[in-house]
């Protein structure tokens, strides 16, 4: 068996490397637009599963990891900004407020079609940010491919007043504690088991 990460994200790749298991990455290339009235947790769960399923034709004998993160501020879904102007607007809207990050992870056995899943919630309280602070942060990290417009593993940590959650890794995009549990259920223990061989 092969272990496959259904993602082109360098952040998820770097997180999975921490488990010291051989794996390959592949881009699932799915439509990530939310459905009408779809809530954050449901969107994250659906997209994580769709990403894993999208790779079954290419990796029919693999264990496939799918993951997705949705940022929610109030009742609004907040995606990746893409541009500096959008990132500035996101950070201005988050200033002084709580923001939730729903991160879902799926482990799909391509041979049987069966999957296991989990979801983590991480909450961030932003400091009250000045326009100068936001501009300086964007100059230094340019987090335009990150939901919520920050990199918590970098200078983005300076934007926060308080953090609440089970697994800090979920904030970066892959809940490793939950993933380890799913892997052990599938017979892959990162500590003692022989990992699926990468091709």
N, C-alpha and C positions, 0 to 999 in steps of 0.2 A: 504493500500500500504506500501511497504517496500522501504527504501532507501539503495542502495547497491553501494559500491565503488569497481569498477573492478580493483583491484590492490593489490599486496602483499607488496607494498612499505611502510615502516614505516614513511617516510617523508610525503607522501600524506595522510596517515591516521592521522598523527598529525595535518596537515593543516586543514583537514575536521572537526576535532574535535573542531576547533575554532568557527565553526558556531553553535555549541550547538544543533545539530540535531542528533537524534538517527539513527545509520546506522550500517551496517555490511560490512566486507571486504571479498572479494573472489578473488582468483587468476584466471585470465582469461586464462593463459597458451596458448598464441598464438605465432606464428612465427613472430619475430620482425625484420627480415632481410629486408633491403630496396630492392625495385625492381630496375632493371637496369635504370639508369639515373633519378631516383626519387629524387626530390628536398626536402630539409628540411621541408618546410611548408606542402607539400603534404604528406610526410611520416608521420609527426606528426598527421595530420588530419585522415589519413587512419587508423593508429594504434589505435588512441583513439576510433574510431567507432568500429573497429574490437574487441577491448577489451570489450566494452559494449555489443555488439551482442553475444559474446562468452558465456555470462552468462545468456542469455534469457532462455535457457532450464532449468536452475537451479532455476531461479527467474522469472517465467512467469507473475507475478503480480506486479513487482517492477519498480521503477524509478532507472535506472542504470547509474552511472557516470563512464565514461571512460576518461582517460587523458594520453597524451604521450608528451614527450619532446625530441627534437632533437637539438643537438649542431652542429653549422656550423662554421668552421674556413676557411675563403676564400671560395673556392668551395668544400671543403671537409667536409663530415659528420663525426662527432666525437662521438663515443659511450661511454659506460661505460668502464673504463680501465681494470678492473678485477684483474690486478696485479700491483705491485709497479713499475716494469720496464715500463709498458705501461703508468701508471699515470705520471711518471717522463717525459716520452717522450711527452705526451700531454701538460704538463705544460711548458716544454721547447719550444714547438712549439707555444704556446700561449703567451709567454713572449713578452711584448711590443706591442701586437696586439689586434685588436678588434675581439671579438667572439660573435656570435649571438645564441640566444636560442629561438627556436620556440616551444611554448607549446600550444597544442590543448586540448580542453575539450568538451565532448559530454554528453548530458543528454538524455537518451533513455527511452521511455515509452514502457516497454516490452509487455504490453497488446495490444497496437495499432501498434507497430513497428516504430512509428514516433520518430524522434529525433531532438534536437536542438543542435547547435554547435557554438563554438567561438574559436578564436586563438589569442594568445598574442605573441608579439615579445619583447624580452629583450636583450639589447646589453651591453657587458662588455669590458672595455679597461683594459687589464692587465698591471701592472707595468713591468718594465724590471727586471726579477727575476734572482738572482744568483743561481748557482748550490747548494750552501749551504742553501739558503732560501728554495728552492724546497725540498731538502732532509729533512730539519727540519720540514717543513709543513707536509710532508708525514709521518714522524715519529709520529707526534702528532695527526693527524686526520684520516689517512688511508682511503681516500675517493674513494675506489676502486669500489664502487657500484654507483658512481655518474657521470653522463655525464659531461665531461669537467674536471674531477678530482679535484673537490673542493666542500666544503660545505659552501655556501654563508651565511647560518644562524649561522655559527661558525667562526673559525679562517680563513676560506677561504676569508673573507672580506678583510683581510690584503694583499691579492694578487692583489687587484684592484686599478686602478688609477681613473676610472670613470665608472658610470653606467647610463644607459638610458632605461626607460621603464615605462609602465603604472602601473604594479602591481608586486611588489617585490616577492610575493608568487609564481608567474609563474616561477621564476628562481629556486625555490625549487621543483617545479613539479606540482603545481595545482593552476591555476589562479583564486583566490577566488572572485575577483570582477566580472569577467565574469560568474563564476559559480553561484553566487548569482542572477545575472540577469536571467540566464537560469532557475533557480529554481523558481523565481517569475513568469516567464512566464508559468511555469507548475503548478502554484497555491500553491507553497511552499515558504512562506516568512520567512526567519530565525528569523525575529524580532517579527512578530505577528501571523503567521499562525501556526496551529497545524501540526507538522511534521509527515511524514509517520512513522508508528510504526515499530520498530525493533522487529524481532522475536527471 
